[in-house]
Amino acid sequence: MRRVMIPKPGGGERPLGIPTIRDRVVQAAAKIVLEPIFEADFEDGAYGYRPRRNAVDAVKEVHRLMCRGYTDVVDADLSKYFDTIPHSDLLKSVARRIVDRNVLRLIKLWLRVPVEERDSNGKRRMSGGKSNKCGTPQGGVMVP
């Protein structure tokens, strides 16, 4: 996977992982199978990373509820969570819903993929890989 840094609106940078074409195709196929399994567990009021839902839908729902007299809105975001998520905890959570060993192994491989980065001088540097125990690259099809 290749990592590039993209600027954040409020300052700073966000790491974006760009998977190979082969990985994108396999991730898309896995997502088609896995997404309905996990989608069944989500609360109806959650909008992030949901199929057929977007920020406009969330704003419309907030407006609808405000018109009904509700006054509080909760917007939760865990800072740098994708960078710090522990692989072992994530895999245990996934294994509660997915029992196929091959699928679990594939997810583990995606979590531990070697990442190519370029420093400020343009020199190539590799990170991640088998020794990586936390974090997941943002930008791949399977991230959500």
Protein Blocks (a to p, Z undefined) as FASTA:
>chain_A
ZZdddddfkgpjdddddddfklmmmmmmmmmmmmmmmmmmpcfkbcghpahiafklmmmm
mmmmmmnopabdcddddehklmmocfklmmmmmmmmmmbfklmmmmmmmmmgccddddfk
opacdeehjklcgdcdehiaklZZ
